[in-house]
Amino acid sequence: MSEIETGSTMTPEILDAAAVRTRLPMRNCIEAMAKAMTSITSGTIAAPLRAIMPLIDRSGYLAVMPGSAGDPQVYGAKILSIHPANQGSGRPLIQGFVALFDHRTGTPMALVDGAALTALRTAAASGLATGLLARPDAQSLGLFGCGVQARAHLEAICAVREITAVRVWGRSPEKVREFVTRHAPTSKATITAAAEAREAAECDVVCGVTSAQEPVILGKWLRAGAHVNLVGAHAPDAREADTELIVRSRVYVDSVTSAFSEAGDLLIPIGEGAIDRTHVVGEIGALLLGRVPGRIRPSDVTVYKSLGHIAQDLVAAHAVYTRR
């Protein structure tokens, strides 16, 4: 058979978690996320809604997120396994890879570790939003959650603001103490465990990176001028923030299409009649392009609702692939 019939013999480069972390430092990834966010808004990426399929016995999920980018000129898909039972077992909750192809030739370029890339680009997107929306004088960070995303968000937020104090809250006091013990010695900020959730919410920047299905961050707790990143919930019937928080906030999203399909943090208040779709100011990409305003008053509460988007994966994966 001919080479055309049998397919390319080129082997894609395998880039593991260590390569992701080494080749794409957080600050560089935050810059890459600006390109990804503007591509979402400007329509220079083709991306259908992701497909998340439960396994036949409902023990886990297979997630597939395809996309084709105009800049950089690559296409591909993120393919992930999600196994909730892995939590606490020492095995990752999320595993998989991003497959990257050359746009012009279809040549497989790389297989990039999906869990490491997801952790990095998700936190970097929150870091980008925080840099755009949080008050310039923000100094305290409240973390809801103490897992992989909490670690990544600690790095990302400290990359865009001079954070001096971090309060960490989680359902497991033991895991919170472990988080503090692990990260306090290497952080310039003072990191402490929050005895109650409210303590973590009373900060200049608040990040929800939990697996909560019901609200753990209440609007009545937030101080004036706070910025909130809502990252953990990604289903129409799940949310980390209560309705009051959303009502009192200026809300921004990574993708309007995804937000109104999957974001329970927004869809539940809409269903209650507390807000309508016009409550969302716009996409982060629109803010970067000057199409929507950002923070107007120092007292504004701003929210970035993160769902993740294949544009972020493709841009980040390409950056990992091209850096040496």
NORGI-V402921 format. One record per helix or strand. SS is the DSSP state (a for helix, b for strand). FROM is the first residue (numbers start at 1). TO is the last residue. Records with the same first field share a line. If there is no record, write none. Layout:
# NORGI-V402921
SS: FROM-TO  FROM-TO
This chain:
# NORGI-V402921
a: 3-6  17-23  26-42  84-86  114-133  148-160  173-184  197-201  219-221  243-247  256-262  264-272  277-279  284-288  310-322
b: 13-15  45-46  51-54  61-69  74-82  94-102  108-113  140-144  165-169  190-193  205-208  217-217  227-230  241-241  249-253  280-283  301-305
